């Protein structure tokens, strides 16, 4: 005779086992999707046009006693021939010379003036002021070129909260452009930190953004490039906030973050973090090449994040999991 109680127990056990298998499969898929490989089909950029790609020149690691850790941001101070680095894992800012030699660190972990809690982005104004996104403290701190605090932008004076900045850049007048994931907008402030306006709103339609992790101002054309990360695309706006065009996910973006436009070579560079590479677009924003690849050797990255350029033709890539900045050139 069928034991109803045992039958129900066995059926319940089978259901639990099936659920465990489904959850395990989802975890495994999510791990490989987010951390290892992306199932998104990527275009073979190198076959589209025979173009020279930049090659690695040297790396910036910090020092043996004070190495960099989890680098998320990098910027170039062209006037002083210096490289500014967000040493995120150490909650400090590093200043290096043009050859990658450490000049000084400033800041320490904390929440007081001049302290940091996981800085994620840096930018340099035309006057060599240093803008720092102090992510976990939900503020931007502005320093002079020597690392002395000038002022802060936080929820109290940003023009309305919540204020959760993640990345910052500036234009030739020193205006700040800030990706605020609290409002899913680009917030604009003048050189003294006064609110001036906003660009975009949350969403996935043209002109809308979702967790923008890269910004670049093209002063020559008066454009703002936005790495619209969670929408898997790059959008281009006027500095007044009008949507112009986009590079969509069908170009093979997994998670676009760092972004710069090189007017000298007429090239757009986009760091694709999950694919451990930099995608390169030429005239008319046509895909022309790619460099990088996963690893810790020469010409490789491990979850790269931000990107910068200097007036000497150097390209800087914040190579997060390799704890370094990789310097490229032609």
Backbone as numpy.savetxt, mean C-alpha at the origin, in Angstrom:
# Nx Ny Nz CAx CAy CAz Cx Cy Cz
-33.61 -55.83 14.74 -34.46 -54.63 14.74 -33.57 -53.38 14.74
-34.00 -52.36 13.96 -33.25 -51.12 13.87 -33.33 -50.36 15.18
-32.16 -49.98 15.70 -32.10 -49.21 16.94 -32.24 -47.73 16.58
-33.39 -47.15 16.82 -33.69 -45.79 16.40 -32.72 -44.80 17.04
-32.42 -45.01 18.32 -31.53 -44.08 19.01 -30.13 -44.12 18.41
-29.63 -45.33 18.13 -28.30 -45.44 17.54 -28.28 -44.87 16.13
-29.38 -45.08 15.39 -29.48 -44.56 14.03 -29.41 -43.04 14.03
-30.18 -42.44 14.97 -30.18 -40.99 15.05 -28.80 -40.48 15.46
-28.12 -41.23 16.37 -26.80 -40.83 16.82 -25.80 -40.90 15.67
-25.87 -42.01 14.89 -24.95 -42.15 13.76 -25.20 -41.08 12.71
-26.46 -40.77 12.46 -26.79 -39.73 11.49 -26.26 -38.38 11.95
-26.37 -38.10 13.24 -25.86 -36.84 13.79 -24.36 -36.77 13.67
-23.68 -37.91 13.92 -22.23 -37.94 13.81 -21.77 -37.70 12.38
-22.47 -38.31 11.42 -22.14 -38.13 10.01 -22.30 -36.66 9.61
-23.38 -36.05 10.09 -23.62 -34.63 9.78 -22.49 -33.76 10.32
-22.06 -34.05 11.55 -20.98 -33.28 12.16 -19.69 -33.44 11.37
-19.41 -34.69 10.96 -18.19 -34.95 10.19 -18.21 -34.21 8.86
-19.36 -34.22 8.19 -19.48 -33.51 6.91 -19.26 -32.01 7.10
-19.85 -31.46 8.16 -19.66 -30.03 8.43 -18.21 -29.70 8.71
-17.53 -30.58 9.46 -16.11 -30.36 9.75 -15.29 -30.37 8.47
-15.60 -31.32 7.57 -14.88 -31.40 6.29 -15.10 -30.15 5.45
-16.35 -29.66 5.43 -16.66 -28.46 4.65 -15.90 -27.26 5.21
-15.91 -27.10 6.54 -15.21 -25.98 7.18 -13.73 -26.07 6.91
-13.17 -27.29 7.02 -11.74 -27.48 6.76 -11.38 -27.09 5.33
-12.24 -27.51 4.38 -11.99 -27.19 2.97 -12.03 -25.68 2.74
-12.97 -24.99 3.39 -13.06 -23.53 3.24 -11.84 -22.84 3.82
-11.35 -23.35 4.97 -10.16 -22.76 5.59 -8.95 -22.94 4.68
-8.78 -24.14 4.13 -7.65 -24.42 3.24 -7.72 -23.54 2.00
-8.93 -23.45 1.41 -9.08 -22.61 0.22 -8.77 -21.16 0.54
-9.31 -20.66 1.68 -9.07 -19.28 2.06 -7.60 -19.00 2.29
-6.90 -19.95 2.89 -5.47 -19.76 3.14 -4.71 -19.59 1.83
-4.95 -20.49 0.91 -4.22 -20.41 -0.35 -4.67 -19.22 -1.19
-5.92 -18.83 -1.06 -6.40 -17.67 -1.82 -5.79 -16.38 -1.30
-5.76 -16.23 0.02 -5.31 -14.97 0.60 -3.81 -14.91 0.83
-3.18 -16.06 1.08 -1.79 -16.04 1.51 -0.80 -16.61 0.50
-1.21 -17.44 -0.38 -0.26 -18.10 -1.27 -0.50 -17.79 -2.73
-1.61 -18.25 -3.25 -1.86 -18.03 -4.67 -3.25 -17.46 -4.85
-3.44 -16.79 -5.93 -4.75 -16.26 -6.26 -5.29 -17.03 -7.45
-6.53 -17.51 -7.39 -7.11 -18.24 -8.52 -7.50 -17.32 -9.66
-7.38 -16.00 -9.46 -7.71 -15.07 -10.53 -6.73 -15.27 -11.68
-7.24 -15.43 -12.86 -6.38 -15.58 -14.03 -5.68 -14.27 -14.32
-4.34 -14.30 -14.36 -3.57 -13.08 -14.60 -3.08 -13.03 -16.04
-3.09 -11.85 -16.61 -2.61 -11.69 -17.97 -1.10 -11.88 -18.01
-0.63 -12.44 -19.11 0.81 -12.60 -19.30 1.38 -11.29 -19.83
1.69 -10.40 -18.91 2.13 -9.06 -19.28 3.39 -9.10 -20.16
4.29 -10.02 -19.86 5.57 -10.03 -20.56 5.42 -10.37 -22.03
4.31 -10.97 -22.41 4.14 -11.34 -23.82 3.42 -10.26 -24.63
2.94 -9.22 -23.93 2.17 -8.22 -24.64 3.04 -7.26 -25.46
4.23 -6.99 -24.94 5.11 -6.06 -25.64 6.52 -6.24 -25.09
7.50 -6.22 -25.94 8.88 -6.40 -25.51 9.42 -5.09 -24.96
9.37 -4.95 -23.64 9.77 -3.72 -22.98 10.79 -4.01 -21.89
11.73 -3.10 -21.73 12.70 -3.24 -20.65 12.02 -3.02 -19.31
12.30 -3.92 -18.36 11.79 -3.79 -17.01 12.92 -3.37 -16.06
12.61 -2.66 -15.00 13.65 -2.26 -14.04 14.24 -3.49 -13.35
15.48 -3.38 -12.91 16.16 -4.48 -12.21 16.62 -4.02 -10.83
16.83 -4.98 -9.95 17.21 -4.65 -8.58 18.61 -4.07 -8.54
18.77 -2.97 -7.77 20.06 -2.32 -7.57 20.65 -2.65 -6.20
19.86 -2.47 -5.16 20.30 -2.82 -3.81 19.09 -2.89 -2.89
19.31 -3.30 -1.65 18.21 -3.38 -0.68 18.57 -2.54 0.55
17.53 -2.11 1.25 17.67 -1.39 2.51 17.09 -2.28 3.60
17.94 -2.70 4.52 17.52 -3.63 5.58 17.54 -3.01 6.97
18.06 -1.80 7.11 18.34 -1.26 8.43 19.77 -1.61 8.78
20.02 -1.93 10.03 21.36 -2.34 10.46 21.27 -3.71 11.12
22.42 -4.33 11.36 22.45 -5.64 12.01 21.82 -5.57 13.40
22.09 -4.48 14.12 21.55 -4.33 15.47 20.12 -3.81 15.48
19.76 -3.06 14.45 18.42 -2.49 14.38 17.81 -2.72 13.00
17.47 -3.98 12.70 16.91 -4.27 11.37 15.48 -3.78 11.23
15.08 -3.58 9.99 13.69 -3.24 9.70 12.80 -4.45 9.96
11.51 -4.17 10.22 10.56 -5.24 10.51 9.19 -4.88 9.95
8.70 -5.72 9.05 7.36 -5.53 8.45 7.20 -4.14 7.84
8.01 -3.85 6.84 7.97 -2.52 6.20 6.70 -2.38 5.36
5.92 -1.35 5.65 4.68 -1.12 4.90 4.70 0.16 4.08
5.55 1.12 4.42 5.54 2.39 3.71 6.92 2.87 3.35
7.03 3.60 2.23 8.30 4.17 1.81 8.02 5.43 1.00
8.91 6.43 1.14 8.78 7.68 0.39 10.17 8.24 0.16
10.30 9.09 -0.86 11.58 9.70 -1.20 11.53 11.19 -0.91
12.56 11.68 -0.21 12.75 13.11 0.02 13.79 13.58 -0.99
13.31 14.06 -2.14 14.22 14.38 -3.23 15.17 15.53 -2.89
14.69 16.52 -2.15 15.54 17.67 -1.84 16.76 17.28 -1.02
16.57 16.36 -0.10 17.65 15.96 0.79 18.26 14.60 0.44
17.82 14.03 -0.71 18.37 12.75 -1.17 18.27 11.69 -0.08
17.08 11.60 0.52 16.87 10.65 1.60 15.67 9.75 1.29
15.64 8.60 1.95 14.54 7.65 1.84 13.89 7.52 3.22
12.58 7.71 3.26 11.83 7.63 4.52 11.06 6.31 4.53
11.19 5.56 5.62 10.62 4.21 5.68 9.72 4.06 6.90
8.52 3.52 6.69 7.64 3.16 7.80 8.05 1.77 8.28
8.81 1.74 9.37 9.28 0.48 9.97 8.16 -0.03 10.87
7.14 -0.58 10.23 5.85 -0.81 10.88 5.93 -1.74 12.08
6.62 -2.86 11.92 6.70 -3.84 13.00 7.42 -3.32 14.22
8.29 -2.33 14.04 9.01 -1.72 15.17 8.38 -0.42 15.64
7.27 -0.02 14.99 6.57 1.23 15.35 7.51 2.42 15.43
8.23 2.66 14.33 9.13 3.79 14.23 9.33 4.16 12.77
9.98 5.28 12.53 10.27 5.74 11.18 11.78 5.75 10.99
12.23 5.23 9.85 13.64 5.23 9.52 13.96 6.23 8.43
15.08 6.91 8.56 15.57 7.83 7.53 16.92 7.30 7.04
17.02 7.10 5.73 18.21 6.52 5.12 18.75 7.47 4.05
20.05 7.37 3.77 20.61 8.19 2.70 20.36 7.52 1.36
20.85 8.14 0.29 20.57 7.67 -1.06 21.16 6.29 -1.34
22.14 5.87 -0.54 22.77 4.56 -0.71 22.20 3.51 0.24
21.17 3.88 0.99 20.54 2.92 1.88 21.16 2.84 3.25
22.06 3.75 3.58 22.68 3.75 4.91 21.79 4.48 5.90
21.62 3.89 7.08 20.76 4.48 8.10 21.32 5.81 8.59
20.49 6.84 8.57 20.82 8.12 9.16 20.31 8.18 10.60
19.03 7.84 10.77 18.44 7.83 12.11 17.08 7.14 12.10
16.67 6.66 13.25 15.29 6.27 13.50 14.68 7.32 14.42
13.37 7.53 14.30 12.69 8.32 15.32 11.33 7.73 15.62
10.86 7.99 16.83 9.60 7.41 17.29 9.81 6.12 18.05
8.79 5.75 18.81 8.81 4.51 19.58 7.37 4.04 19.76
7.17 2.77 20.16 5.80 2.29 20.38 5.09 3.09 21.47
3.85 3.45 21.23 3.07 4.19 22.21 1.96 4.98 21.56
1.30 5.82 22.34 0.21 6.63 21.81 0.36 8.12 22.13
1.51 8.50 22.68 1.75 9.91 22.95 2.22 10.64 21.71
2.43 11.93 21.82 2.93 12.72 20.70 4.28 12.17 20.24
4.40 11.91 18.94 5.64 11.38 18.40 5.81 9.89 18.53
4.88 9.24 19.24 4.90 7.77 19.32 4.10 7.19 18.16
4.28 5.89 17.95 3.54 5.22 16.88 3.01 3.87 17.35
1.90 3.49 16.73 1.38 2.14 16.90 1.06 1.60 15.52
2.06 0.99 14.91 1.96 0.37 13.58 1.75 1.42 12.48
2.76 2.22 12.20 2.66 3.17 11.07 2.59 2.41 9.75
1.66 2.81 8.89 1.43 2.05 7.65 1.80 2.80 6.38
2.04 4.11 6.46 2.30 4.87 5.24 3.07 6.13 5.58
3.94 6.54 4.65 4.69 7.79 4.81 4.66 8.55 3.48
4.75 9.87 3.58 4.87 10.73 2.41 5.73 11.91 2.79
6.29 12.58 1.79 7.16 13.74 2.03 6.62 14.93 1.25
6.46 16.05 1.93 5.92 17.25 1.30 7.00 17.96 0.50
6.63 18.94 -0.33 7.64 19.73 -1.06 8.62 20.45 -0.13
8.22 20.67 1.13 9.10 21.33 2.10 9.84 20.32 2.98
9.78 19.05 2.58 10.45 17.95 3.30 9.82 17.61 4.64
8.58 18.08 4.89 7.85 17.57 6.04 7.53 16.09 5.80
7.45 15.34 6.88 7.20 13.91 6.80 5.80 13.63 7.35
4.93 13.06 6.49 3.58 12.69 6.89 3.57 11.20 7.22
3.03 10.84 8.38 3.01 9.44 8.82 1.59 9.04 9.21
1.10 7.95 8.61 -0.16 7.37 9.05 0.13 6.46 10.24
-0.36 6.86 11.40 -0.17 6.12 12.65 -1.43 5.27 12.85
-1.45 4.10 12.22 -2.69 3.38 11.96 -3.48 3.04 13.22
-2.87 2.31 14.14 -3.63 1.86 15.31 -3.96 2.99 16.28
-3.28 4.11 16.14 -3.66 5.31 16.91 -4.66 6.18 16.16
-5.01 5.76 14.96 -6.04 6.42 14.14 -5.76 7.92 13.96
-4.57 8.20 13.46 -4.21 9.59 13.26 -3.09 9.69 12.22
-2.88 10.92 11.78 -1.71 11.24 10.96 -0.86 12.22 11.77
0.41 11.94 11.85 1.33 12.85 12.51 2.24 13.47 11.45
2.47 14.75 11.58 3.27 15.50 10.62 4.52 16.02 11.34
5.68 15.69 10.77 6.96 16.04 11.37 7.78 16.90 10.40
8.70 17.69 10.96 9.63 18.37 10.08 10.70 17.37 9.63
11.62 17.81 8.80 12.59 16.88 8.21 13.52 16.25 9.24
13.58 16.81 10.44 14.42 16.25 11.49 13.66 15.32 12.43
12.37 15.17 12.19 11.57 14.27 13.03 10.90 14.96 14.21
10.82 16.28 14.20 10.13 17.02 15.26 8.66 17.19 14.89
7.77 16.82 15.82 6.34 16.87 15.55 5.86 18.29 15.31
5.11 18.49 14.21 4.52 19.79 13.91 3.04 19.82 14.30
2.25 18.85 13.84 0.84 18.79 14.21 0.30 17.40 13.91
-0.95 17.16 14.33 -1.61 15.88 14.14 -2.98 16.08 13.50
-3.42 15.07 12.76 -4.80 15.03 12.27 -5.42 13.76 12.84
-6.50 13.95 13.59 -7.17 12.82 14.22 -8.68 13.01 14.06
-9.44 12.15 14.71 -10.89 12.24 14.60 -11.41 13.59 15.10
-10.71 14.17 16.08 -11.18 15.42 16.67 -11.10 16.60 15.70
-10.15 16.61 14.79 -10.00 17.77 13.91 -10.00 17.41 12.43
-10.48 16.20 12.10 -10.46 15.75 10.70 -11.70 16.14 9.93
-12.67 16.72 10.61 -13.90 17.10 9.92 -15.00 16.10 10.09
-14.91 15.25 11.08 -15.97 14.27 11.35 -15.47 12.85 11.30
-15.83 12.06 12.30 -15.40 10.66 12.39 -16.41 9.72 11.79
-16.09 8.41 11.78 -14.83 7.86 12.26 -13.68 8.15 11.28
-12.48 8.30 11.84 -11.30 8.60 11.03 -10.31 7.46 11.20
-10.16 6.65 10.14 -9.24 5.51 10.19 -8.33 5.58 8.95
-7.30 6.42 9.01 -6.41 6.55 7.85 -5.55 5.31 7.68
-5.26 4.97 6.41 -4.41 3.82 6.15 -3.24 4.17 5.23
-3.42 5.15 4.35 -2.33 5.55 3.45 -2.44 7.03 3.14
-1.28 7.67 2.90 -1.27 9.11 2.64 -0.32 9.42 1.49
-0.64 10.45 0.72 0.27 11.01 -0.27 0.02 12.51 -0.30
0.76 13.24 -1.13 0.57 14.68 -1.18 0.81 15.20 -2.59
0.35 16.41 -2.85 0.58 17.04 -4.14 1.70 18.06 -4.04
1.96 18.78 -5.12 3.09 19.70 -5.15 2.89 20.93 -4.28
1.68 21.13 -3.78 1.41 22.24 -2.85 1.42 21.79 -1.40
1.64 20.50 -1.17 1.67 19.99 0.19 0.33 19.55 0.73
-0.72 19.57 -0.10 -2.02 19.06 0.34 -1.92 17.54 0.55
-2.58 17.07 1.60 -2.57 15.64 1.91 -3.80 14.97 1.32
-3.59 13.78 0.76 -4.66 12.93 0.28 -4.59 11.64 1.09
-5.67 11.35 1.81 -5.65 10.27 2.79 -6.76 9.27 2.49
-6.39 7.99 2.40 -7.40 6.94 2.30 -7.93 6.67 3.71
-9.20 6.99 3.91 -9.85 6.83 5.21 -10.82 5.65 5.10
-10.43 4.49 5.67 -11.28 3.31 5.55 -12.45 3.38 6.53
-12.45 4.36 7.42 -13.61 4.56 8.27 -14.80 5.03 7.49
-14.54 5.85 6.47 -15.61 6.38 5.61 -15.52 5.86 4.18
-14.48 5.04 3.88 -14.26 4.55 2.52 -14.24 5.72 1.52
-13.43 6.71 1.88 -13.25 7.89 1.03 -11.79 8.28 1.01
-11.44 9.11 0.05 -10.17 9.81 0.09 -10.45 11.18 0.68
-9.82 11.48 1.81 -10.00 12.77 2.48 -8.85 13.68 2.08
-9.15 14.95 1.87 -8.14 15.93 1.45 -7.96 16.97 2.55
-6.69 17.25 2.89 -6.36 18.26 3.89 -5.30 19.18 3.31
-5.30 20.44 3.75 -4.26 21.34 3.29 -2.96 21.08 4.05
-1.92 21.83 3.74 -0.61 21.57 4.31 -0.54 21.82 5.81
-1.58 22.45 6.36 -1.64 22.68 7.81 -2.62 21.74 8.50
-3.18 20.80 7.72 -4.08 19.81 8.30 -5.54 20.19 8.32
-5.91 21.27 7.65 -7.30 21.69 7.62 -8.06 20.93 6.54
-9.24 20.37 6.85 -10.02 19.62 5.85 -10.39 20.48 4.65
-10.25 19.89 3.45 -10.57 20.62 2.22 -11.65 19.94 1.39
-11.83 18.63 1.54 -12.82 17.96 0.72 -12.64 16.45 0.75
-13.44 15.77 -0.04 -13.39 14.31 -0.12 -13.52 13.86 -1.57
-13.09 12.63 -1.82 -13.23 12.01 -3.13 -13.80 10.62 -2.92
-14.85 10.30 -3.68 -15.43 8.97 -3.67 -16.30 8.68 -2.47
-16.81 7.45 -2.48 -17.61 6.93 -1.37 -17.55 5.41 -1.43
-18.02 4.75 -0.38 -17.95 3.31 -0.35 -18.80 2.64 -1.40
-18.30 1.53 -1.98 -19.06 0.79 -2.98 -18.16 0.19 -4.03
-18.77 -0.38 -5.07 -17.99 -1.03 -6.12 -18.33 -0.52 -7.52
-19.06 0.58 -7.60 -19.35 1.18 -8.88 -18.23 2.15 -9.26
-18.26 2.64 -10.50 -17.26 3.62 -10.92 -17.29 4.83 -9.98
-16.12 5.22 -9.51 -16.03 6.35 -8.60 -16.23 5.99 -7.14
-16.55 4.73 -6.86 -16.68 4.26 -5.49 -15.47 3.41 -5.12
-15.16 3.33 -3.84 -13.95 2.63 -3.43 -14.21 1.71 -2.25
-13.32 0.73 -2.09 -13.39 -0.20 -0.98 -11.98 -0.51 -0.52
-11.62 0.03 0.63 -10.30 -0.19 1.25 -9.16 0.15 0.28
-9.11 1.40 -0.11 -8.02 1.86 -0.95 -6.71 1.82 -0.16
-5.72 1.09 -0.67 -4.45 0.92 0.01 -3.29 1.54 -0.76
-3.59 2.34 -1.76 -2.54 3.02 -2.50 -3.08 4.29 -3.13
-2.30 5.39 -3.02 -2.67 6.67 -3.61 -1.44 7.28 -4.26
-1.65 7.95 -5.38 -0.55 8.67 -6.01 -1.09 9.88 -6.75
-0.49 11.04 -6.49 -0.88 12.27 -7.19 0.06 12.49 -8.37
-0.52 12.56 -9.56 0.21 12.91 -10.78 0.02 14.41 -10.98
1.00 15.18 -10.52 0.88 16.63 -10.56 0.84 17.18 -11.99
1.52 16.50 -12.90 1.58 16.99 -14.29 0.20 17.01 -14.92
-0.57 15.96 -14.72 -1.89 15.86 -15.32 -3.01 16.30 -14.39
-2.70 16.47 -13.09 -3.74 16.81 -12.14 -4.66 15.66 -11.84
-4.08 14.45 -11.75 -4.84 13.23 -11.52 -4.47 12.60 -10.20
-5.42 11.88 -9.64 -5.18 11.04 -8.46 -5.43 9.59 -8.84
-4.40 8.77 -8.70 -4.53 7.32 -8.91 -4.86 6.66 -7.57
-5.86 5.80 -7.58 -6.31 5.13 -6.36 -6.25 3.62 -6.57
-5.45 2.94 -5.76 -5.45 1.47 -5.76 -6.64 1.03 -4.92
-7.72 0.70 -5.60 -9.00 0.34 -4.98 -8.94 -1.14 -4.63
-8.28 -1.44 -3.52 -7.78 -2.79 -3.26 -8.86 -3.87 -3.24
-9.89 -3.70 -2.42 -10.88 -4.76 -2.29 -11.77 -4.90 -3.52
-11.77 -3.89 -4.38 -12.47 -4.02 -5.67 -11.54 -4.53 -6.76
-10.28 -4.77 -6.43 -9.34 -5.37 -7.38 -9.08 -4.53 -8.60
-8.89 -3.22 -8.43 -8.74 -2.34 -9.59 -8.00 -1.07 -9.21
-7.66 -0.29 -10.24 -7.09 1.05 -10.06 -8.05 2.04 -10.70
-8.37 3.10 -9.98 -9.22 4.15 -10.53 -8.44 5.45 -10.62
-8.83 6.27 -11.60 -8.18 7.56 -11.82 -9.23 8.66 -11.68
-8.91 9.65 -10.83 -9.79 10.79 -10.59 -9.04 12.08 -10.91
-9.78 13.15 -11.17 -9.17 14.48 -11.14 -8.94 14.82 -9.66
-8.10 15.82 -9.41 -7.88 16.22 -8.03 -9.11 16.89 -7.43
-10.06 17.23 -8.28 -11.34 17.76 -7.80 -12.34 16.65 -7.49
-11.95 15.39 -7.80 -12.79 14.25 -7.43 -13.62 13.66 -8.54
-13.45 14.11 -9.79 -14.22 13.54 -10.89 -13.61 12.23 -11.35
-14.42 11.18 -11.44 -13.95 9.89 -11.94 -13.62 10.00 -13.43
-12.45 9.47 -13.83 -12.02 9.53 -15.22 -12.00 8.17 -15.89
-11.32 7.20 -15.29 -11.17 5.89 -15.91 -10.69 4.89 -14.88
-10.57 3.62 -15.32 -10.15 2.58 -14.39 -9.39 1.48 -15.12
-8.57 0.79 -14.35 -7.94 -0.46 -14.78 -8.60 -1.54 -13.94
-9.36 -2.42 -14.58 -10.25 -3.30 -13.84 -9.61 -4.62 -13.48
-10.34 -5.44 -12.72 -9.87 -6.73 -12.25 -9.54 -7.68 -13.39
-10.15 -7.47 -14.55 -9.86 -8.38 -15.68 -8.43 -8.26 -16.18
-7.68 -7.29 -15.66 -6.26 -7.18 -15.99 -5.41 -8.06 -15.07
-6.07 -8.81 -14.20 -5.34 -9.78 -13.40 -4.94 -9.32 -12.02
-5.52 -8.23 -11.51 -5.19 -7.78 -10.17 -5.74 -8.75 -9.13
-4.92 -9.11 -8.16 -5.40 -9.86 -7.01 -5.65 -8.91 -5.85
-4.63 -8.13 -5.45 -4.80 -7.12 -4.41 -3.85 -5.96 -4.68
-4.28 -5.01 -5.52 -3.42 -3.84 -5.81 -3.28 -2.95 -4.59
-2.03 -2.51 -4.34 -1.78 -1.62 -3.20 -0.90 -0.45 -3.64
0.42 -0.55 -3.45 1.28 0.57 -3.79 1.16 0.96 -5.25
1.26 2.27 -5.52 1.07 2.74 -6.90 1.84 4.05 -7.11
2.52 4.15 -8.24 3.16 5.41 -8.64 3.07 5.55 -10.16
3.15 6.79 -10.63 3.22 7.05 -12.07 4.54 7.75 -12.36
5.31 7.17 -13.25 6.62 7.69 -13.64 6.46 8.48 -14.93
6.44 9.81 -14.82 6.26 10.65 -16.00 7.45 10.60 -16.94
8.63 10.33 -16.42 9.83 10.27 -17.26 9.75 9.12 -18.25
9.23 7.99 -17.81 9.10 6.82 -18.67 7.67 6.59 -19.14
6.74 7.45 -18.68 5.31 7.30 -18.97 4.85 5.89 -18.62
5.11 5.52 -17.36 4.74 4.20 -16.89 4.02 4.28 -15.54
3.00 3.46 -15.43 2.30 3.29 -14.17 2.74 1.97 -13.55
3.13 2.02 -12.27 3.55 0.82 -11.55 2.51 0.53 -10.47
2.05 -0.70 -10.40 1.08 -1.10 -9.39 1.58 -2.34 -8.67
1.76 -2.23 -7.36 2.16 -3.38 -6.56 0.96 -4.28 -6.34
1.10 -5.56 -6.74 0.04 -6.55 -6.53 0.50 -7.46 -5.40
0.02 -7.17 -4.21 0.55 -7.78 -2.99 0.44 -9.30 -2.99
-0.73 -9.82 -3.30 -0.93 -11.27 -3.21 -0.21 -12.05 -4.30
0.13 -11.38 -5.40 0.88 -12.04 -6.46 2.37 -11.77 -6.36
2.78 -10.98 -5.36 4.20 -10.72 -5.08 4.93 -10.14 -6.30
4.30 -9.15 -6.93 4.87 -8.60 -8.14 4.44 -7.16 -8.33
5.08 -6.50 -9.29 4.68 -5.15 -9.70 4.26 -5.22 -11.15
3.04 -4.80 -11.43 2.54 -4.73 -12.80 2.89 -3.37 -13.39
3.25 -3.37 -14.67 3.71 -2.15 -15.33 2.81 -1.85 -16.53
2.36 -0.59 -16.61 1.51 -0.13 -17.70 2.20 1.03 -18.40
2.12 1.04 -19.72 2.78 2.06 -20.51 1.84 3.14 -20.99
2.17 3.76 -22.11 1.36 4.84 -22.68 -0.07 4.37 -22.87
-1.01 5.22 -22.50 -2.41 4.85 -22.60 -2.82 3.81 -21.58
-1.97 3.60 -20.57 -2.19 2.61 -19.52 -2.34 1.20 -20.09
-1.54 0.92 -21.11 -1.52 -0.41 -21.72 -0.57 -1.31 -20.94
-1.00 -2.53 -20.58 -0.10 -3.45 -19.86 1.12 -3.79 -20.71
2.32 -3.62 -20.14 3.53 -3.91 -20.92 4.51 -4.83 -20.21
4.32 -5.11 -18.93 5.28 -5.98 -18.28 5.01 -6.17 -16.81
5.85 -6.98 -16.19 5.74 -7.27 -14.77 7.13 -7.60 -14.25
7.41 -7.26 -13.00 8.65 -7.73 -12.39 8.39 -8.17 -10.96
9.30 -8.99 -10.45 9.14 -9.57 -9.13 8.75 -11.03 -9.20
8.18 -11.52 -8.13 7.84 -12.93 -7.98 8.12 -13.33 -6.55
7.43 -14.36 -6.06 7.52 -14.70 -4.65 8.87 -15.30 -4.28
9.45 -14.80 -3.20 10.71 -15.31 -2.70 11.44 -14.25 -1.91
12.66 -14.57 -1.49 13.45 -13.61 -0.73 14.80 -13.33 -1.36
14.94 -13.73 -2.61 16.19 -13.49 -3.33 16.16 -12.19 -4.10
17.19 -11.99 -4.92 17.26 -10.79 -5.76 16.10 -10.76 -6.74
15.44 -9.62 -6.84 14.33 -9.48 -7.77 13.05 -10.16 -7.33
12.96 -10.54 -6.05 11.77 -11.21 -5.55 11.17 -10.42 -4.39
9.89 -10.72 -4.11 9.17 -10.07 -3.03 8.41 -11.10 -2.21
8.05 -10.69 -1.00 7.12 -11.47 -0.19 6.10 -10.49 0.40
4.93 -10.46 -0.22 3.85 -9.55 0.14 4.30 -8.09 0.15
4.74 -7.60 -1.02 5.13 -6.19 -1.11 3.93 -5.29 -0.90
4.19 -4.05 -0.52 3.08 -3.17 -0.17 3.13 -1.83 -0.89
3.98 -0.91 -0.42 4.00 0.44 -0.97 5.11 0.58 -2.01
5.08 1.73 -2.72 6.09 2.00 -3.73 6.34 3.51 -3.79
7.58 3.88 -4.13 7.94 5.29 -4.25 8.98 5.44 -5.34
9.25 6.69 -5.72 10.26 6.98 -6.73 11.02 8.22 -6.31
12.25 8.38 -6.83 12.98 9.61 -6.59 13.36 10.25 -7.93
13.97 11.43 -7.87 14.29 12.14 -9.11 15.58 11.64 -9.76
16.17 10.57 -9.21 17.34 9.95 -9.81 16.98 8.69 -10.58
15.69 8.40 -10.65 15.24 7.24 -11.41 15.13 5.97 -10.60
15.32 6.04 -9.29 15.18 4.86 -8.44 13.72 4.60 -8.09
13.38 3.33 -8.05 12.06 2.89 -7.62 12.22 2.10 -6.33
11.39 2.40 -5.34 11.50 1.77 -4.03 10.24 0.95 -3.76
10.43 -0.31 -3.35 9.30 -1.20 -3.06 9.42 -1.66 -1.61
8.39 -1.39 -0.80 8.34 -1.87 0.58 8.00 -3.36 0.55
9.01 -4.19 0.84 8.89 -5.65 0.75 8.58 -6.18 2.15
7.30 -6.19 2.48 6.86 -6.35 3.87 7.43 -7.58 4.58
7.14 -8.77 4.06 7.52 -9.99 4.79 9.00 -10.31 4.68
9.71 -9.66 3.78 11.17 -9.79 3.73 11.87 -8.72 4.56
11.08 -7.87 5.22 11.61 -6.88 6.16 12.66 -5.97 5.51
12.30 -5.40 4.35 13.28 -4.60 3.63 12.58 -3.69 2.63
13.37 -2.76 2.10 12.96 -1.97 0.94 13.88 -2.37 -0.20
13.30 -2.75 -1.33 14.07 -3.15 -2.50 14.13 -1.99 -3.47
15.34 -1.65 -3.91 15.55 -0.49 -4.78 15.82 -0.98 -6.21
15.02 -0.48 -7.14 15.12 -0.85 -8.56 15.51 0.35 -9.40
16.00 0.07 -10.59 16.31 1.12 -11.55 16.51 0.54 -12.93
16.68 1.42 -13.91 16.87 0.99 -15.30 18.35 1.07 -15.69
